[in-house]
Amino acid sequence: MINEFGRRLYSARKMAGLSMAALAEKSGAVVSKQAISKYEKGQINPGSEVLIALAKTLDVKVDYFFKPSQIAIAGLEFRKRSKLTKKAEEQIKYKTLDFLQKYLEVEEILNIRTPYVNPVSQPLIKTQADIEAAAQEIREKWKLGQGPIPHLIELLENKGFKVFEVCDFEHFDGLSGFVSEIDLPVVAVYKNSNLVRKRFTVAHELGHLLLNFSQAEGQNVEKLCHSFAGALLLPEAVMRKELGQKRSKITLWELKKLKGVFGISIQAIMARARSLSIISATTYKSFCIYARKKGWHKDEPGEYRGREVANRFKQIVYHGTAEEIISFSKAAGFLNKSVSQLDQEVKFIV
């Protein structure tokens, strides 16, 4: 139990973004930095007063410290902006692990888990053609046709992916990896991101999870995942039907139309046009200069009206609560809410 407590204390501290010294200070005079170090190493066990103080400071329930924590994420890939600090990365990582811990616990209680199968039969990527083939195979295997994917996150959740929406870190885009022990794919994405950016990030992370870039020598893996995201969201057949085989100029109206229908940014559409050789390198470079000058990297024209929300975890917690398999207090803990908050939110119809 001491070792388990130490692991859980370390995770809670990382989620809160606190050093040992900061945790000791925020906890008042009841615990020292040295004592926290010994707790985390499993050398000593805290008394009840210290335990309550730590739980309050770290905003977790006392029983959090004594739950098993054997989950690890392998092959963790961060897609971030340069302003995201190492401390923030650690917070996001451990918040994701905590979410997964709860998710798997609820699935075990309800005896439900959607199996994950990689739909790509040849995941080894060497060329752009391999990316196009992989994206098309996914659309065929998942019966998506050539049209827009209106609810990408919901689609992934239905295919066995765990999707966690991260709050409070505006310089974070996404991360992905696998729960090591059970080969379970997980994607974390910034909850309040621009909608088309959020969709592109999720598709980008899907590329990391499904494809193998080990032989893509001399190529930037992040750019290859960008290409995959574009290919998945906007199929080649649609690009050629809408824009033609070769273009020297493309109107803003055409780009805004594609953005509004397929939920992909104008900049990603133009990058896709370049990767398919619909436009030349010179045309694409001119576009990039123009877009930068206009500030489109921050706010570009056109609108996509859609919704991308990860709902499955909440749904199965509500399911368990409605069937009285999960207690109200336990459900509140899973959803990081108070019992009174959950009581106001949950309305039973029958």
C-alpha positions as CSV (number, residue, x, y, z in Angstrom):
1,M,0.0,0.0,0.0
2,I,2.9,2.4,0.8
3,N,4.3,1.9,-2.7
4,E,0.9,2.3,-4.3
5,F,0.3,5.5,-2.3
6,G,3.6,6.9,-3.5
7,R,2.9,6.3,-7.1
8,R,-0.6,7.9,-6.8
9,L,0.8,10.9,-4.9
10,Y,3.4,11.4,-7.6
11,S,0.7,11.3,-10.3
12,A,-1.6,13.7,-8.5
13,R,1.3,16.1,-7.9
14,K,2.2,16.0,-11.6
15,M,-1.4,16.6,-12.6
16,A,-1.5,19.6,-10.4
17,G,1.8,20.9,-11.8
18,L,3.4,21.2,-8.4
19,S,7.0,20.6,-7.2
20,M,7.5,18.8,-3.9
21,A,8.3,22.2,-2.3
22,A,5.2,23.9,-3.8
23,L,3.0,21.0,-2.6
24,A,4.4,21.3,0.9
25,E,3.9,25.0,1.0
26,K,0.3,24.8,-0.3
27,S,-0.5,22.0,2.2
28,G,0.3,24.3,5.1
29,A,2.5,23.3,8.0
30,V,1.4,19.7,8.1
31,V,3.9,18.2,5.7
32,S,7.5,18.9,4.5
33,K,9.2,18.5,1.2
34,Q,11.4,15.8,2.7
35,A,8.3,13.9,3.9
36,I,6.7,14.1,0.5
37,S,9.8,12.7,-1.1
38,K,9.7,9.8,1.3
39,Y,6.0,9.2,0.6
40,E,6.6,9.0,-3.1
41,K,9.6,6.6,-2.7
42,G,7.4,4.4,-0.5
43,Q,9.6,4.8,2.6
44,I,6.9,6.0,4.9
45,N,3.1,6.3,5.1
46,P,1.3,9.5,6.0
47,G,-1.1,9.9,8.8
48,S,-4.8,10.8,8.4
49,E,-4.2,14.6,8.9
50,V,-1.5,14.7,6.2
51,L,-3.5,12.5,3.9
52,I,-6.6,14.8,4.0
53,A,-4.4,17.9,3.6
54,L,-2.7,16.4,0.5
55,A,-6.0,15.4,-1.0
56,K,-7.5,18.8,-0.5
57,T,-4.4,20.6,-2.0
58,L,-4.2,18.3,-5.0
59,D,-8.0,18.4,-5.5
60,V,-8.5,14.6,-5.4
61,K,-10.5,12.4,-3.1
62,V,-8.6,10.5,-0.4
63,D,-9.4,7.1,-2.0
64,Y,-7.6,8.3,-5.2
65,F,-4.3,7.5,-3.4
66,F,-5.1,3.9,-2.9
67,K,-6.5,2.8,-6.3
68,P,-4.2,0.6,-8.5
69,S,-2.2,2.6,-11.1
70,Q,-0.6,0.2,-13.5
71,I,-1.4,2.1,-16.7
72,A,1.4,3.4,-18.9
73,I,1.3,5.0,-22.4
74,A,3.9,3.7,-24.9
75,G,5.1,5.6,-28.0
76,L,3.7,8.9,-26.6
77,E,3.7,11.6,-29.4
78,F,3.0,15.2,-28.6
79,R,1.7,17.7,-31.1
80,K,2.3,21.0,-29.5
81,R,3.0,24.7,-30.1
82,S,6.4,26.0,-29.0
83,K,5.0,27.8,-25.9
84,L,3.9,24.6,-24.2
85,T,6.3,24.0,-21.2
86,K,7.7,20.8,-20.0
87,K,5.7,21.2,-16.8
88,A,2.5,21.5,-18.8
89,E,3.5,18.4,-20.9
90,E,3.8,16.4,-17.6
91,Q,0.4,17.7,-16.4
92,I,-1.3,16.7,-19.6
93,K,0.3,13.3,-19.6
94,Y,-0.7,12.5,-16.1
95,K,-4.2,13.9,-16.5
96,T,-4.6,11.6,-19.6
97,L,-3.4,8.6,-17.6
98,D,-5.9,9.5,-14.8
99,F,-8.7,9.7,-17.4
100,L,-7.7,6.3,-18.8
101,Q,-7.6,4.8,-15.4
102,K,-11.2,5.9,-14.7
103,Y,-12.3,4.9,-18.2
104,L,-11.0,1.4,-18.0
105,E,-12.5,1.0,-14.5
106,V,-15.9,2.0,-15.7
107,E,-15.7,-0.4,-18.6
108,E,-14.7,-3.2,-16.3
109,I,-17.6,-2.5,-13.9
110,L,-20.0,-2.5,-16.9
111,N,-18.2,-5.4,-18.7
112,I,-18.0,-3.4,-21.9
113,R,-15.1,-2.6,-24.2
114,T,-15.1,-1.8,-27.8
115,P,-12.4,-3.8,-29.5
116,Y,-9.7,-1.9,-31.5
117,V,-8.5,-3.2,-34.9
118,N,-6.1,-1.3,-37.1
119,P,-8.0,-1.0,-40.4
120,V,-4.8,-0.4,-42.4
121,S,-3.5,-3.7,-43.9
122,Q,-0.2,-2.2,-45.0
123,P,0.7,0.5,-42.4
124,L,4.4,0.9,-43.6
125,I,4.6,4.4,-45.2
126,K,7.4,5.3,-47.6
127,T,5.7,7.6,-50.1
128,Q,2.7,10.0,-50.5
129,A,1.0,7.2,-52.5
130,D,1.2,5.0,-49.4
131,I,-0.6,7.7,-47.4
132,E,-3.3,8.0,-50.0
133,A,-3.8,4.3,-50.0
134,A,-4.0,4.1,-46.2
135,A,-6.5,6.9,-46.0
136,Q,-8.7,5.3,-48.7
137,E,-8.5,1.9,-47.1
138,I,-9.7,3.4,-43.7
139,R,-12.6,5.0,-45.5
140,E,-13.5,1.7,-47.2
141,K,-13.1,-0.4,-44.1
142,W,-15.1,2.0,-41.9
143,K,-17.7,2.5,-44.7
144,L,-17.3,6.3,-44.9
145,G,-17.6,6.7,-48.7
146,Q,-16.0,9.8,-50.2
147,G,-18.1,12.3,-48.2
148,P,-17.3,14.5,-45.2
149,I,-16.7,12.9,-41.8
150,P,-19.1,14.9,-39.6
151,H,-18.2,13.5,-36.2
152,L,-14.6,12.3,-36.3
153,I,-14.2,12.0,-32.5
154,E,-17.4,10.0,-32.1
155,L,-16.3,7.8,-35.0
156,L,-13.0,7.0,-33.3
157,E,-14.7,6.3,-30.0
158,N,-17.0,3.8,-31.7
159,K,-13.9,2.1,-33.1
160,G,-12.3,1.5,-29.7
161,F,-10.1,4.7,-29.4
162,K,-10.1,6.5,-26.1
163,V,-10.4,10.3,-26.7
164,F,-9.6,12.7,-23.9
165,E,-10.4,16.4,-24.2
166,V,-7.8,18.5,-22.3
167,C,-8.8,21.8,-20.8
168,D,-6.8,24.8,-19.6
169,F,-3.7,24.4,-21.9
170,E,-4.2,26.7,-24.9
171,H,-0.8,25.9,-26.3
172,F,-1.5,22.2,-26.5
173,D,-2.9,20.6,-29.7
174,G,-2.8,16.8,-29.2
175,L,-1.0,13.7,-28.2
176,S,-1.4,10.0,-28.9
177,G,-0.1,6.6,-27.8
178,F,-1.0,3.1,-26.7
179,V,-1.9,1.8,-23.3
180,S,1.0,-0.7,-23.2
181,E,-0.5,-3.7,-21.5
182,I,-3.6,-4.0,-23.7
183,D,-2.6,-2.3,-27.0
184,L,-5.4,0.3,-26.5
185,P,-5.1,3.5,-28.6
186,V,-5.6,6.9,-26.9
187,V,-5.8,10.4,-28.3
188,A,-5.8,13.6,-26.2
189,V,-6.8,16.9,-27.9
190,Y,-7.3,20.5,-26.7
191,K,-11.0,20.8,-25.9
192,N,-11.5,24.4,-26.9
193,S,-9.4,24.5,-30.1
194,N,-10.7,26.0,-33.3
195,L,-13.0,23.3,-34.7
196,V,-11.2,22.6,-38.0
197,R,-7.9,22.6,-36.1
198,K,-9.3,20.2,-33.6
199,R,-10.5,17.8,-36.3
200,F,-7.1,18.1,-38.1
201,T,-5.2,17.3,-34.9
202,V,-7.3,14.2,-34.2
203,A,-6.8,13.0,-37.7
204,H,-3.0,13.8,-37.4
205,E,-2.8,11.8,-34.2
206,L,-4.6,8.9,-35.9
207,G,-1.8,8.8,-38.4
208,H,0.7,8.4,-35.6
209,L,-1.4,5.5,-34.2
210,L,-2.2,3.6,-37.3
211,L,0.8,4.1,-39.6
212,N,4.5,3.0,-39.5
213,F,7.0,5.6,-40.6
214,S,10.1,3.7,-39.7
215,Q,11.3,3.6,-43.4
216,A,10.3,7.1,-44.3
217,E,14.0,8.1,-44.5
218,G,14.7,11.8,-44.7
219,Q,11.1,12.7,-44.3
220,N,9.5,14.6,-41.5
221,V,7.1,12.4,-39.7
222,E,5.0,15.3,-38.5
223,K,4.5,16.5,-42.1
224,L,3.6,12.9,-43.2
225,C,0.9,12.8,-40.5
226,H,-0.3,16.2,-41.8
227,S,-0.6,14.7,-45.2
228,F,-2.5,11.7,-43.8
229,A,-4.9,14.0,-41.9
230,G,-5.6,15.9,-45.1
231,A,-6.0,12.7,-47.1
232,L,-8.5,11.2,-44.6
233,L,-10.6,14.4,-44.2
234,L,-10.6,15.3,-47.9
235,P,-10.3,12.3,-50.3
236,E,-8.2,12.6,-53.5
237,A,-11.3,11.8,-55.7
238,V,-13.1,14.8,-54.2
239,M,-10.1,17.1,-54.6
240,R,-9.8,16.3,-58.3
241,K,-13.6,16.5,-58.9
242,E,-13.8,19.9,-57.2
243,L,-10.6,21.5,-58.3
244,G,-9.6,19.5,-61.4
245,Q,-6.3,17.9,-62.3
246,K,-4.2,21.1,-62.7
247,R,-4.8,24.6,-61.5
248,S,-2.7,27.8,-61.7
249,K,-5.1,29.8,-59.6
250,I,-7.9,28.8,-57.1
251,T,-10.6,31.2,-55.9
252,L,-11.3,31.9,-52.3
253,W,-14.9,30.9,-52.8
254,E,-13.9,27.3,-53.9
255,L,-11.7,27.0,-50.8
256,K,-14.3,28.3,-48.4
257,K,-16.8,25.8,-49.9
258,L,-14.5,22.8,-49.3
259,K,-13.8,24.0,-45.8
260,G,-17.4,24.5,-45.0
261,V,-18.4,21.0,-46.2
262,F,-15.4,18.9,-45.2
263,G,-14.3,20.6,-42.0
264,I,-10.7,21.2,-43.0
265,S,-8.8,24.5,-43.1
266,I,-8.0,26.4,-46.3
267,Q,-4.3,26.1,-45.5
268,A,-4.6,22.3,-45.3
269,I,-6.7,22.2,-48.5
270,M,-3.9,24.1,-50.3
271,A,-1.2,21.8,-48.8
272,R,-3.3,18.9,-50.0
273,A,-3.5,20.4,-53.5
274,R,0.2,20.7,-53.6
275,S,0.8,17.1,-52.4
276,L,-1.5,15.9,-55.2
277,S,0.4,18.1,-57.7
278,I,-2.9,20.0,-58.5
279,I,-0.9,23.2,-57.9
280,S,2.8,23.8,-58.4
281,A,5.4,24.4,-55.7
282,T,5.6,28.0,-56.9
283,T,1.9,28.5,-56.6
284,Y,1.8,26.9,-53.1
285,K,4.7,29.1,-51.9
286,S,2.9,32.2,-53.2
287,F,-0.2,31.1,-51.3
288,C,1.7,30.6,-48.1
289,I,3.2,34.1,-48.3
290,Y,-0.2,35.6,-49.0
291,A,-1.9,33.6,-46.2
292,R,0.8,34.6,-43.7
293,K,0.6,38.3,-44.7
294,K,-3.2,38.1,-44.2
295,G,-2.9,36.5,-40.7
296,W,-4.6,33.3,-41.8
297,H,-2.4,31.2,-39.5
298,K,-4.4,32.8,-36.7
299,D,-7.8,33.4,-38.2
300,E,-8.6,32.4,-41.8
301,P,-11.8,33.0,-43.7
302,G,-14.6,30.5,-44.2
303,E,-16.7,28.6,-41.6
304,Y,-17.3,25.0,-40.7
305,R,-20.4,24.4,-38.7
306,G,-20.1,21.1,-36.9
307,R,-19.4,19.6,-33.5
308,E,-16.6,17.5,-32.2
309,V,-17.0,16.2,-28.6
310,A,-15.8,13.1,-26.8
311,N,-19.0,11.8,-25.1
312,R,-18.5,8.1,-24.7
313,F,-17.0,8.1,-21.2
314,K,-19.7,10.3,-19.8
315,Q,-22.3,8.2,-21.6
316,I,-21.2,4.9,-20.0
317,V,-20.9,6.5,-16.5
318,Y,-24.5,7.8,-16.9
319,H,-25.5,4.3,-18.1
320,G,-24.0,2.7,-15.0
321,T,-25.6,5.3,-12.8
322,A,-29.1,4.9,-14.4
323,E,-28.9,1.1,-13.9
324,E,-27.6,1.6,-10.3
325,I,-24.5,-0.4,-11.1
326,I,-22.4,2.7,-10.3
327,S,-23.3,4.8,-7.2
328,F,-24.0,8.5,-7.5
329,S,-21.0,9.4,-5.4
330,K,-18.7,7.1,-7.5
331,A,-20.1,8.5,-10.7
332,A,-19.4,12.0,-9.4
333,G,-15.8,11.0,-8.7
334,F,-15.4,9.6,-12.2
335,L,-16.7,12.8,-13.8
336,N,-14.8,15.2,-11.4
337,K,-18.0,16.6,-10.1
338,S,-19.6,17.0,-6.7
339,V,-22.6,14.9,-5.9
340,S,-24.8,18.0,-5.9
341,Q,-23.5,19.0,-9.3
342,L,-24.2,15.6,-10.8
343,D,-27.6,15.5,-9.2
344,Q,-28.5,18.8,-11.0
345,E,-27.1,17.5,-14.3
346,V,-28.7,14.0,-14.4
347,K,-32.4,13.8,-15.0
348,F,-34.0,10.4,-15.2
349,I,-36.9,10.3,-17.7
350,V,-38.2,6.9,-16.7
